[in-house]
Amino acid sequence: MTDQPQPKQINFTIVPDDNATTPRTYSNFCSIAHTPFDFTLTFCEVMPLSDKEIKEAESEHVVRAPVRTKIVVPVQFVPNLIAALQEHWRVFSDSYSNVGWNKGSGTTH
């Protein structure tokens, strides 16, 4: 048997290198799709509909929303994303539960 050296473990923290030129994108809708290799999150902005748009939506059963950005992440990234969102939602709910947010309201799609 040959003794193989164990890989060296390095602990580090990754922090965003935020700069003022990075655009901030607002979205109030997210569509999610996946392949065996990655997840695609498509963020859109849905604006209030006009009477005409409501009638079209009633007949076509479709509302078109402009895509603001698409984010593609590898499958291995998704569990950490879910865990981070759950933790931030828990902290948010605990912090703002007295301002009318419905705690434990379930999922929103």
Beta strands, then each sheet from edge to edge (+ up, - down):
strand 1: 29-34
strand 2: 38-44
strand 3: 67-74
sheet 1: 1+ 2- 3+
end
